[in-house]
Amino acid sequence: MTNIVVLIKQVPDTWSERKLADGDFTLDREAADAVLDEINERAVEEALQIKERGEGEVTVLSVGPDRATDAIRKALSMGAD
């Protein structure tokens, strides 16, 4: 059986309010809402379509801070194994 591994990451929501960090003027990621990257979400959907044809299972993999588990939970709620 095929195991499809989809790499996912959590990114700042482009529709949420964002602000810059005082020290280096980079995006303050803790203040921004975080969501599953839309391209990664599409990759999960494609993998799930393959799974529905009976051709394997879908595993998601993410490397990130503790709150990246929200992105994994989203993919699991979509149907990933």
PDB file with one MODEL, atoms N, CA, C and O in Angstrom:
MODEL        1
ATOM      1  N   MET A   1       0.844  -1.178   0.000  1.00  0.00           N
ATOM      2  CA  MET A   1       0.000   0.000   0.000  1.00  0.00           C
ATOM      3  C   MET A   1       0.894   1.247   0.000  1.00  0.00           C
ATOM      4  O   MET A   1       1.940   1.272   0.648  1.00  0.00           O
ATOM      5  N   THR A   2       0.478   2.250  -0.716  1.00  0.00           N
ATOM      6  CA  THR A   2       1.210   3.495  -0.834  1.00  0.00           C
ATOM      7  C   THR A   2       0.943   4.405   0.360  1.00  0.00           C
ATOM      8  O   THR A   2      -0.197   4.542   0.805  1.00  0.00           O
ATOM      9  N   ASN A   3       1.987   5.015   0.866  1.00  0.00           N
ATOM     10  CA  ASN A   3       1.848   6.007   1.929  1.00  0.00           C
ATOM     11  C   ASN A   3       2.232   7.363   1.340  1.00  0.00           C
ATOM     12  O   ASN A   3       3.395   7.591   1.010  1.00  0.00           O
ATOM     13  N   ILE A   4       1.275   8.245   1.210  1.00  0.00           N
ATOM     14  CA  ILE A   4       1.514   9.577   0.659  1.00  0.00           C
ATOM     15  C   ILE A   4       1.826  10.516   1.814  1.00  0.00           C
ATOM     16  O   ILE A   4       1.004  10.699   2.712  1.00  0.00           O
ATOM     17  N   VAL A   5       3.004  11.104   1.791  1.00  0.00           N
ATOM     18  CA  VAL A   5       3.415  12.030   2.845  1.00  0.00           C
ATOM     19  C   VAL A   5       3.282  13.452   2.300  1.00  0.00           C
ATOM     20  O   VAL A   5       3.867  13.794   1.271  1.00  0.00           O
ATOM     21  N   VAL A   6       2.508  14.267   3.003  1.00  0.00           N
ATOM     22  CA  VAL A   6       2.306  15.656   2.601  1.00  0.00           C
ATOM     23  C   VAL A   6       2.964  16.550   3.644  1.00  0.00           C
ATOM     24  O   VAL A   6       2.637  16.491   4.829  1.00  0.00           O
ATOM     25  N   LEU A   7       3.892  17.374   3.184  1.00  0.00           N
ATOM     26  CA  LEU A   7       4.549  18.326   4.073  1.00  0.00           C
ATOM     27  C   LEU A   7       3.658  19.552   4.210  1.00  0.00           C
ATOM     28  O   LEU A   7       3.220  20.123   3.211  1.00  0.00           O
ATOM     29  N   ILE A   8       3.392  19.953   5.443  1.00  0.00           N
ATOM     30  CA  ILE A   8       2.529  21.111   5.661  1.00  0.00           C
ATOM     31  C   ILE A   8       3.209  22.103   6.589  1.00  0.00           C
ATOM     32  O   ILE A   8       4.087  21.752   7.377  1.00  0.00           O
ATOM     33  N   LYS A   9       2.776  23.355   6.472  1.00  0.00           N
ATOM     34  CA  LYS A   9       3.284  24.355   7.405  1.00  0.00           C
ATOM     35  C   LYS A   9       2.185  25.346   7.740  1.00  0.00           C
ATOM     36  O   LYS A   9       1.223  25.540   6.997  1.00  0.00           O
ATOM     37  N   GLN A  10       2.376  25.947   8.871  1.00  0.00           N
ATOM     38  CA  GLN A  10       1.432  26.951   9.350  1.00  0.00           C
ATOM     39  C   GLN A  10       2.014  28.321   9.006  1.00  0.00           C
ATOM     40  O   GLN A  10       3.197  28.578   9.234  1.00  0.00           O
ATOM     41  N   VAL A  11       1.177  29.192   8.458  1.00  0.00           N
ATOM     42  CA  VAL A  11       1.628  30.520   8.047  1.00  0.00           C
ATOM     43  C   VAL A  11       0.705  31.586   8.637  1.00  0.00           C
ATOM     44  O   VAL A  11      -0.423  31.282   9.026  1.00  0.00           O
ATOM     45  N   PRO A  12       1.175  32.827   8.707  1.00  0.00           N
ATOM     46  CA  PRO A  12       0.286  33.899   9.172  1.00  0.00           C
ATOM     47  C   PRO A  12      -0.879  34.080   8.200  1.00  0.00           C
ATOM     48  O   PRO A  12      -0.693  34.054   6.984  1.00  0.00           O
ATOM     49  N   ASP A  13      -2.064  34.260   8.741  1.00  0.00           N
ATOM     50  CA  ASP A  13      -3.254  34.472   7.922  1.00  0.00           C
ATOM     51  C   ASP A  13      -3.148  35.824   7.230  1.00  0.00           C
ATOM     52  O   ASP A  13      -2.961  36.852   7.881  1.00  0.00           O
ATOM     53  N   THR A  14      -3.270  35.814   5.908  1.00  0.00           N
ATOM     54  CA  THR A  14      -3.137  37.068   5.159  1.00  0.00           C
ATOM     55  C   THR A  14      -4.301  38.016   5.399  1.00  0.00           C
ATOM     56  O   THR A  14      -4.197  39.208   5.112  1.00  0.00           O
ATOM     57  N   TRP A  15      -5.414  37.498   5.926  1.00  0.00           N
ATOM     58  CA  TRP A  15      -6.580  38.336   6.164  1.00  0.00           C
ATOM     59  C   TRP A  15      -6.634  38.888   7.583  1.00  0.00           C
ATOM     60  O   TRP A  15      -7.496  39.711   7.891  1.00  0.00           O
ATOM     61  N   SER A  16      -5.726  38.446   8.452  1.00  0.00           N
ATOM     62  CA  SER A  16      -5.757  38.938   9.832  1.00  0.00           C
ATOM     63  C   SER A  16      -4.914  40.209   9.959  1.00  0.00           C
ATOM     64  O   SER A  16      -4.110  40.540   9.088  1.00  0.00           O
ATOM     65  N   GLU A  17      -5.124  40.893  11.054  1.00  0.00           N
ATOM     66  CA  GLU A  17      -4.333  42.097  11.316  1.00  0.00           C
ATOM     67  C   GLU A  17      -2.917  41.672  11.689  1.00  0.00           C
ATOM     68  O   GLU A  17      -2.728  40.755  12.488  1.00  0.00           O
ATOM     69  N   ARG A  18      -1.940  42.332  11.118  1.00  0.00           N
ATOM     70  CA  ARG A  18      -0.540  41.995  11.377  1.00  0.00           C
ATOM     71  C   ARG A  18       0.193  43.221  11.884  1.00  0.00           C
ATOM     72  O   ARG A  18      -0.195  44.356  11.605  1.00  0.00           O
ATOM     73  N   LYS A  19       1.268  42.977  12.639  1.00  0.00           N
ATOM     74  CA  LYS A  19       2.104  44.085  13.091  1.00  0.00           C
ATOM     75  C   LYS A  19       3.553  43.640  13.069  1.00  0.00           C
ATOM     76  O   LYS A  19       3.856  42.447  13.047  1.00  0.00           O
ATOM     77  N   LEU A  20       4.439  44.620  13.076  1.00  0.00           N
ATOM     78  CA  LEU A  20       5.868  44.353  13.032  1.00  0.00           C
ATOM     79  C   LEU A  20       6.445  44.339  14.434  1.00  0.00           C
ATOM     80  O   LEU A  20       5.969  45.043  15.325  1.00  0.00           O
ATOM     81  N   ALA A  21       7.485  43.522  14.621  1.00  0.00           N
ATOM     82  CA  ALA A  21       8.189  43.479  15.902  1.00  0.00           C
ATOM     83  C   ALA A  21       8.974  44.770  16.074  1.00  0.00           C
ATOM     84  O   ALA A  21       9.495  45.325  15.107  1.00  0.00           O
ATOM     85  N   ASP A  22       9.054  45.235  17.297  1.00  0.00           N
ATOM     86  CA  ASP A  22       9.722  46.504  17.560  1.00  0.00           C
ATOM     87  C   ASP A  22      11.214  46.473  17.255  1.00  0.00           C
ATOM     88  O   ASP A  22      11.747  47.437  16.706  1.00  0.00           O
ATOM     89  N   GLY A  23      11.897  45.386  17.600  1.00  0.00           N
ATOM     90  CA  GLY A  23      13.352  45.336  17.474  1.00  0.00           C
ATOM     91  C   GLY A  23      13.876  45.323  16.056  1.00  0.00           C
ATOM     92  O   GLY A  23      14.750  46.116  15.708  1.00  0.00           O
ATOM     93  N   ASP A  24      13.348  44.426  15.230  1.00  0.00           N
ATOM     94  CA  ASP A  24      13.920  44.257  13.890  1.00  0.00           C
ATOM     95  C   ASP A  24      12.926  44.499  12.756  1.00  0.00           C
ATOM     96  O   ASP A  24      13.259  44.308  11.586  1.00  0.00           O
ATOM     97  N   PHE A  25      11.715  44.915  13.098  1.00  0.00           N
ATOM     98  CA  PHE A  25      10.685  45.248  12.111  1.00  0.00           C
ATOM     99  C   PHE A  25      10.325  44.076  11.194  1.00  0.00           C
ATOM    100  O   PHE A  25      10.002  44.274  10.023  1.00  0.00           O
ATOM    101  N   THR A  26      10.382  42.859  11.734  1.00  0.00           N
ATOM    102  CA  THR A  26       9.887  41.685  11.017  1.00  0.00           C
ATOM    103  C   THR A  26       8.484  41.394  11.524  1.00  0.00           C
ATOM    104  O   THR A  26       8.048  41.969  12.522  1.00  0.00           O
ATOM    105  N   LEU A  27       7.789  40.519  10.853  1.00  0.00           N
ATOM    106  CA  LEU A  27       6.429  40.181  11.243  1.00  0.00           C
ATOM    107  C   LEU A  27       6.418  39.570  12.640  1.00  0.00           C
ATOM    108  O   LEU A  27       7.175  38.641  12.922  1.00  0.00           O
ATOM    109  N   ASP A  28       5.574  40.084  13.498  1.00  0.00           N
ATOM    110  CA  ASP A  28       5.385  39.524  14.839  1.00  0.00           C
ATOM    111  C   ASP A  28       4.455  38.330  14.698  1.00  0.00           C
ATOM    112  O   ASP A  28       3.234  38.490  14.708  1.00  0.00           O
ATOM    113  N   ARG A  29       5.022  37.134  14.568  1.00  0.00           N
ATOM    114  CA  ARG A  29       4.242  35.924  14.297  1.00  0.00           C
ATOM    115  C   ARG A  29       3.340  35.533  15.458  1.00  0.00           C
ATOM    116  O   ARG A  29       2.299  34.912  15.242  1.00  0.00           O
ATOM    117  N   GLU A  30       3.710  35.876  16.666  1.00  0.00           N
ATOM    118  CA  GLU A  30       2.879  35.538  17.818  1.00  0.00           C
ATOM    119  C   GLU A  30       1.593  36.368  17.836  1.00  0.00           C
ATOM    120  O   GLU A  30       0.575  35.917  18.360  1.00  0.00           O
ATOM    121  N   ALA A  31       1.631  37.565  17.273  1.00  0.00           N
ATOM    122  CA  ALA A  31       0.454  38.431  17.266  1.00  0.00           C
ATOM    123  C   ALA A  31      -0.481  38.133  16.095  1.00  0.00           C
ATOM    124  O   ALA A  31      -1.657  38.497  16.130  1.00  0.00           O
ATOM    125  N   ALA A  32       0.034  37.476  15.063  1.00  0.00           N
ATOM    126  CA  ALA A  32      -0.765  37.190  13.867  1.00  0.00           C
ATOM    127  C   ALA A  32      -1.497  35.860  14.018  1.00  0.00           C
ATOM    128  O   ALA A  32      -0.977  34.922  14.622  1.00  0.00           O
ATOM    129  N   ASP A  33      -2.708  35.783  13.464  1.00  0.00           N
ATOM    130  CA  ASP A  33      -3.427  34.509  13.418  1.00  0.00           C
ATOM    131  C   ASP A  33      -2.685  33.577  12.478  1.00  0.00           C
ATOM    132  O   ASP A  33      -2.132  34.022  11.472  1.00  0.00           O
ATOM    133  N   ALA A  34      -2.666  32.289  12.794  1.00  0.00           N
ATOM    134  CA  ALA A  34      -1.956  31.319  11.965  1.00  0.00           C
ATOM    135  C   ALA A  34      -2.947  30.327  11.364  1.00  0.00           C
ATOM    136  O   ALA A  34      -3.918  29.928  12.007  1.00  0.00           O
ATOM    137  N   VAL A  35      -2.682  29.936  10.111  1.00  0.00           N
ATOM    138  CA  VAL A  35      -3.543  28.995   9.395  1.00  0.00           C
ATOM    139  C   VAL A  35      -2.674  28.011   8.609  1.00  0.00           C
ATOM    140  O   VAL A  35      -1.481  28.239   8.405  1.00  0.00           O
ATOM    141  N   LEU A  36      -3.288  26.926   8.178  1.00  0.00           N
ATOM    142  CA  LEU A  36      -2.618  25.986   7.289  1.00  0.00           C
ATOM    143  C   LEU A  36      -2.411  26.673   5.940  1.00  0.00           C
ATOM    144  O   LEU A  36      -3.345  27.250   5.383  1.00  0.00           O
ATOM    145  N   ASP A  37      -1.194  26.611   5.420  1.00  0.00           N
ATOM    146  CA  ASP A  37      -0.883  27.223   4.129  1.00  0.00           C
ATOM    147  C   ASP A  37      -1.832  26.686   3.061  1.00  0.00           C
ATOM    148  O   ASP A  37      -2.049  25.478   2.978  1.00  0.00           O
ATOM    149  N   GLU A  38      -2.397  27.572   2.246  1.00  0.00           N
ATOM    150  CA  GLU A  38      -3.423  27.140   1.290  1.00  0.00           C
ATOM    151  C   GLU A  38      -2.883  26.196   0.226  1.00  0.00           C
ATOM    152  O   GLU A  38      -3.624  25.342  -0.260  1.00  0.00           O
ATOM    153  N   ILE A  39      -1.632  26.322  -0.145  1.00  0.00           N
ATOM    154  CA  ILE A  39      -1.047  25.390  -1.117  1.00  0.00           C
ATOM    155  C   ILE A  39      -0.910  24.012  -0.481  1.00  0.00           C
ATOM    156  O   ILE A  39      -1.168  22.998  -1.130  1.00  0.00           O
ATOM    157  N   ASN A  40      -0.506  23.974   0.781  1.00  0.00           N
ATOM    158  CA  ASN A  40      -0.399  22.707   1.499  1.00  0.00           C
ATOM    159  C   ASN A  40      -1.773  22.079   1.697  1.00  0.00           C
ATOM    160  O   ASN A  40      -1.917  20.858   1.627  1.00  0.00           O
ATOM    161  N   GLU A  41      -2.774  22.904   1.942  1.00  0.00           N
ATOM    162  CA  GLU A  41      -4.139  22.405   2.093  1.00  0.00           C
ATOM    163  C   GLU A  41      -4.605  21.736   0.804  1.00  0.00           C
ATOM    164  O   GLU A  41      -5.258  20.693   0.833  1.00  0.00           O
ATOM    165  N   ARG A  42      -4.266  22.338  -0.305  1.00  0.00           N
ATOM    166  CA  ARG A  42      -4.613  21.754  -1.614  1.00  0.00           C
ATOM    167  C   ARG A  42      -3.878  20.429  -1.820  1.00  0.00           C
ATOM    168  O   ARG A  42      -4.444  19.492  -2.382  1.00  0.00           O
ATOM    169  N   ALA A  43      -2.631  20.344  -1.373  1.00  0.00           N
ATOM    170  CA  ALA A  43      -1.866  19.098  -1.497  1.00  0.00           C
ATOM    171  C   ALA A  43      -2.510  17.992  -0.664  1.00  0.00           C
ATOM    172  O   ALA A  43      -2.559  16.840  -1.093  1.00  0.00           O
ATOM    173  N   VAL A  44      -3.003  18.337   0.523  1.00  0.00           N
ATOM    174  CA  VAL A  44      -3.700  17.356   1.354  1.00  0.00           C
ATOM    175  C   VAL A  44      -4.967  16.885   0.634  1.00  0.00           C
ATOM    176  O   VAL A  44      -5.267  15.691   0.628  1.00  0.00           O
ATOM    177  N   GLU A  45      -5.706  17.807   0.033  1.00  0.00           N
ATOM    178  CA  GLU A  45      -6.928  17.441  -0.694  1.00  0.00           C
ATOM    179  C   GLU A  45      -6.620  16.487  -1.845  1.00  0.00           C
ATOM    180  O   GLU A  45      -7.346  15.515  -2.056  1.00  0.00           O
ATOM    181  N   GLU A  46      -5.559  16.756  -2.585  1.00  0.00           N
ATOM    182  CA  GLU A  46      -5.177  15.880  -3.702  1.00  0.00           C
ATOM    183  C   GLU A  46      -4.781  14.498  -3.195  1.00  0.00           C
ATOM    184  O   GLU A  46      -5.153  13.486  -3.789  1.00  0.00           O
ATOM    185  N   ALA A  47      -4.030  14.454  -2.101  1.00  0.00           N
ATOM    186  CA  ALA A  47      -3.626  13.168  -1.526  1.00  0.00           C
ATOM    187  C   ALA A  47      -4.853  12.393  -1.055  1.00  0.00           C
ATOM    188  O   ALA A  47      -4.913  11.172  -1.198  1.00  0.00           O
ATOM    189  N   LEU A  48      -5.825  13.100  -0.496  1.00  0.00           N
ATOM    190  CA  LEU A  48      -7.050  12.438  -0.032  1.00  0.00           C
ATOM    191  C   LEU A  48      -7.863  11.875  -1.198  1.00  0.00           C
ATOM    192  O   LEU A  48      -8.524  10.846  -1.053  1.00  0.00           O
ATOM    193  N   GLN A  49      -7.819  12.536  -2.342  1.00  0.00           N
ATOM    194  CA  GLN A  49      -8.507  12.005  -3.521  1.00  0.00           C
ATOM    195  C   GLN A  49      -7.869  10.692  -3.975  1.00  0.00           C
ATOM    196  O   GLN A  49      -8.564   9.761  -4.382  1.00  0.00           O
ATOM    197  N   ILE A  50      -6.544  10.630  -3.898  1.00  0.00           N
ATOM    198  CA  ILE A  50      -5.850   9.380  -4.234  1.00  0.00           C
ATOM    199  C   ILE A  50      -6.230   8.298  -3.232  1.00  0.00           C
ATOM    200  O   ILE A  50      -6.470   7.149  -3.604  1.00  0.00           O
ATOM    201  N   LYS A  51      -6.281   8.674  -1.965  1.00  0.00           N
ATOM    202  CA  LYS A  51      -6.656   7.724  -0.908  1.00  0.00           C
ATOM    203  C   LYS A  51      -8.063   7.176  -1.144  1.00  0.00           C
ATOM    204  O   LYS A  51      -8.305   5.984  -0.950  1.00  0.00           O
ATOM    205  N   GLU A  52      -8.986   8.038  -1.559  1.00  0.00           N
ATOM    206  CA  GLU A  52     -10.367   7.615  -1.793  1.00  0.00           C
ATOM    207  C   GLU A  52     -10.468   6.565  -2.897  1.00  0.00           C
ATOM    208  O   GLU A  52     -11.400   5.760  -2.903  1.00  0.00           O
ATOM    209  N   ARG A  53      -9.528   6.569  -3.819  1.00  0.00           N
ATOM    210  CA  ARG A  53      -9.512   5.558  -4.885  1.00  0.00           C
ATOM    211  C   ARG A  53      -8.955   4.225  -4.366  1.00  0.00           C
ATOM    212  O   ARG A  53      -8.841   3.256  -5.116  1.00  0.00           O
ATOM    213  N   GLY A  54      -8.610   4.192  -3.070  1.00  0.00           N
ATOM    214  CA  GLY A  54      -8.114   2.962  -2.464  1.00  0.00           C
ATOM    215  C   GLY A  54      -6.645   2.719  -2.706  1.00  0.00           C
ATOM    216  O   GLY A  54      -6.190   1.575  -2.677  1.00  0.00           O
ATOM    217  N   GLU A  55      -5.899   3.774  -2.944  1.00  0.00           N
ATOM    218  CA  GLU A  55      -4.495   3.609  -3.326  1.00  0.00           C
ATOM    219  C   GLU A  55      -3.514   3.989  -2.224  1.00  0.00           C
ATOM    220  O   GLU A  55      -2.354   4.266  -2.526  1.00  0.00           O
ATOM    221  N   GLY A  56      -3.926   4.013  -0.965  1.00  0.00           N
ATOM    222  CA  GLY A  56      -2.954   4.288   0.080  1.00  0.00           C
ATOM    223  C   GLY A  56      -3.517   5.029   1.262  1.00  0.00           C
ATOM    224  O   GLY A  56      -4.729   5.103   1.463  1.00  0.00           O
ATOM    225  N   GLU A  57      -2.602   5.578   2.045  1.00  0.00           N
ATOM    226  CA  GLU A  57      -2.980   6.387   3.185  1.00  0.00           C
ATOM    227  C   GLU A  57      -2.214   7.697   3.128  1.00  0.00           C
ATOM    228  O   GLU A  57      -1.199   7.810   2.440  1.00  0.00           O
ATOM    229  N   VAL A  58      -2.714   8.686   3.862  1.00  0.00           N
ATOM    230  CA  VAL A  58      -2.137  10.030   3.826  1.00  0.00           C
ATOM    231  C   VAL A  58      -1.533  10.350   5.188  1.00  0.00           C
ATOM    232  O   VAL A  58      -2.215  10.297   6.212  1.00  0.00           O
ATOM    233  N   THR A  59      -0.258  10.681   5.184  1.00  0.00           N
ATOM    234  CA  THR A  59       0.453  11.103   6.385  1.00  0.00           C
ATOM    235  C   THR A  59       0.859  12.555   6.202  1.00  0.00           C
ATOM    236  O   THR A  59       1.364  12.936   5.146  1.00  0.00           O
ATOM    237  N   VAL A  60       0.639  13.369   7.235  1.00  0.00           N
ATOM    238  CA  VAL A  60       1.077  14.764   7.169  1.00  0.00           C
ATOM    239  C   VAL A  60       2.265  14.948   8.098  1.00  0.00           C
ATOM    240  O   VAL A  60       2.352  14.314   9.149  1.00  0.00           O
ATOM    241  N   LEU A  61       3.178  15.824   7.696  1.00  0.00           N
ATOM    242  CA  LEU A  61       4.403  16.070   8.444  1.00  0.00           C
ATOM    243  C   LEU A  61       4.643  17.565   8.499  1.00  0.00           C
ATOM    244  O   LEU A  61       4.572  18.259   7.485  1.00  0.00           O
ATOM    245  N   SER A  62       4.930  18.053   9.701  1.00  0.00           N
ATOM    246  CA  SER A  62       5.195  19.479   9.872  1.00  0.00           C
ATOM    247  C   SER A  62       6.331  19.667  10.869  1.00  0.00           C
ATOM    248  O   SER A  62       6.455  18.914  11.835  1.00  0.00           O
ATOM    249  N   VAL A  63       7.150  20.670  10.625  1.00  0.00           N
ATOM    250  CA  VAL A  63       8.205  21.063  11.552  1.00  0.00           C
ATOM    251  C   VAL A  63       7.932  22.516  11.905  1.00  0.00           C
ATOM    252  O   VAL A  63       7.835  23.365  11.018  1.00  0.00           O
ATOM    253  N   GLY A  64       7.809  22.801  13.171  1.00  0.00           N
ATOM    254  CA  GLY A  64       7.508  24.172  13.555  1.00  0.00           C
ATOM    255  C   GLY A  64       7.313  24.286  15.048  1.00  0.00           C
ATOM    256  O   GLY A  64       7.554  23.334  15.790  1.00  0.00           O
ATOM    257  N   PRO A  65       6.876  25.452  15.488  1.00  0.00           N
ATOM    258  CA  PRO A  65       6.635  25.651  16.917  1.00  0.00           C
ATOM    259  C   PRO A  65       5.423  24.834  17.379  1.00  0.00           C
ATOM    260  O   PRO A  65       4.719  24.227  16.572  1.00  0.00           O
ATOM    261  N   ASP A  66       5.205  24.836  18.685  1.00  0.00           N
ATOM    262  CA  ASP A  66       4.105  24.044  19.264  1.00  0.00           C
ATOM    263  C   ASP A  66       2.759  24.341  18.623  1.00  0.00           C
ATOM    264  O   ASP A  66       1.937  23.437  18.473  1.00  0.00           O
ATOM    265  N   ARG A  67       2.519  25.586  18.244  1.00  0.00           N
ATOM    266  CA  ARG A  67       1.208  25.905  17.689  1.00  0.00           C
ATOM    267  C   ARG A  67       1.017  25.375  16.273  1.00  0.00           C
ATOM    268  O   ARG A  67      -0.076  25.483  15.716  1.00  0.00           O
ATOM    269  N   ALA A  68       2.069  24.800  15.679  1.00  0.00           N
ATOM    270  CA  ALA A  68       1.938  24.169  14.360  1.00  0.00           C
ATOM    271  C   ALA A  68       1.054  22.924  14.436  1.00  0.00           C
ATOM    272  O   ALA A  68       0.607  22.415  13.408  1.00  0.00           O
ATOM    273  N   THR A  69       0.804  22.435  15.647  1.00  0.00           N
ATOM    274  CA  THR A  69      -0.102  21.290  15.788  1.00  0.00           C
ATOM    275  C   THR A  69      -1.502  21.635  15.303  1.00  0.00           C
ATOM    276  O   THR A  69      -2.264  20.741  14.936  1.00  0.00           O
ATOM    277  N   ASP A  70      -1.851  22.913  15.296  1.00  0.00           N
ATOM    278  CA  ASP A  70      -3.157  23.328  14.767  1.00  0.00           C
ATOM    279  C   ASP A  70      -3.258  23.003  13.281  1.00  0.00           C
ATOM    280  O   ASP A  70      -4.318  22.597  12.806  1.00  0.00           O
ATOM    281  N   ALA A  71      -2.159  23.178  12.542  1.00  0.00           N
ATOM    282  CA  ALA A  71      -2.152  22.852  11.111  1.00  0.00           C
ATOM    283  C   ALA A  71      -2.306  21.341  10.921  1.00  0.00           C
ATOM    284  O   ALA A  71      -2.997  20.893  10.007  1.00  0.00           O
ATOM    285  N   ILE A  72      -1.659  20.563  11.788  1.00  0.00           N
ATOM    286  CA  ILE A  72      -1.786  19.104  11.715  1.00  0.00           C
ATOM    287  C   ILE A  72      -3.227  18.693  12.033  1.00  0.00           C
ATOM    288  O   ILE A  72      -3.791  17.826  11.365  1.00  0.00           O
ATOM    289  N   ARG A  73      -3.809  19.308  13.036  1.00  0.00           N
ATOM    290  CA  ARG A  73      -5.208  18.989  13.378  1.00  0.00           C
ATOM    291  C   ARG A  73      -6.151  19.303  12.218  1.00  0.00           C
ATOM    292  O   ARG A  73      -7.101  18.561  11.966  1.00  0.00           O
ATOM    293  N   LYS A  74      -5.890  20.391  11.524  1.00  0.00           N
ATOM    294  CA  LYS A  74      -6.718  20.753  10.365  1.00  0.00           C
ATOM    295  C   LYS A  74      -6.628  19.660   9.309  1.00  0.00           C
ATOM    296  O   LYS A  74      -7.647  19.234   8.767  1.00  0.00           O
ATOM    297  N   ALA A  75      -5.403  19.200   9.011  1.00  0.00           N
ATOM    298  CA  ALA A  75      -5.225  18.157   8.012  1.00  0.00           C
ATOM    299  C   ALA A  75      -5.873  16.851   8.452  1.00  0.00           C
ATOM    300  O   ALA A  75      -6.443  16.136   7.627  1.00  0.00           O
ATOM    301  N   LEU A  76      -5.793  16.531   9.735  1.00  0.00           N
ATOM    302  CA  LEU A  76      -6.440  15.324  10.253  1.00  0.00           C
ATOM    303  C   LEU A  76      -7.961  15.429  10.141  1.00  0.00           C
ATOM    304  O   LEU A  76      -8.639  14.445   9.844  1.00  0.00           O
ATOM    305  N   SER A  77      -8.486  16.628  10.381  1.00  0.00           N
ATOM    306  CA  SER A  77      -9.937  16.814  10.268  1.00  0.00           C
ATOM    307  C   SER A  77     -10.398  16.710   8.815  1.00  0.00           C
ATOM    308  O   SER A  77     -11.560  16.404   8.547  1.00  0.00           O
ATOM    309  N   MET A  78      -9.496  16.961   7.892  1.00  0.00           N
ATOM    310  CA  MET A  78      -9.820  16.826   6.470  1.00  0.00           C
ATOM    311  C   MET A  78      -9.876  15.351   6.057  1.00  0.00           C
ATOM    312  O   MET A  78     -10.504  15.005   5.057  1.00  0.00           O
ATOM    313  N   GLY A  79      -9.206  14.474   6.845  1.00  0.00           N
ATOM    314  CA  GLY A  79      -9.248  13.054   6.542  1.00  0.00           C
ATOM    315  C   GLY A  79      -7.902  12.354   6.476  1.00  0.00           C
ATOM    316  O   GLY A  79      -7.831  11.167   6.158  1.00  0.00           O
ATOM    317  N   ALA A  80      -6.828  13.087   6.775  1.00  0.00           N
ATOM    318  CA  ALA A  80      -5.505  12.452   6.767  1.00  0.00           C
ATOM    319  C   ALA A  80      -5.431  11.408   7.881  1.00  0.00           C
ATOM    320  O   ALA A  80      -6.134  11.491   8.887  1.00  0.00           O
ATOM    321  N   ASP A  81      -4.556  10.422   7.668  1.00  0.00           N
ATOM    322  CA  ASP A  81      -4.406   9.339   8.645  1.00  0.00           C
ATOM    323  C   ASP A  81      -3.451   9.714   9.742  1.00  0.00           C
ATOM    324  O   ASP A  81      -3.209   8.917  10.649  1.00  0.00           O
TER     325      ASP A  81
ENDMDL
END
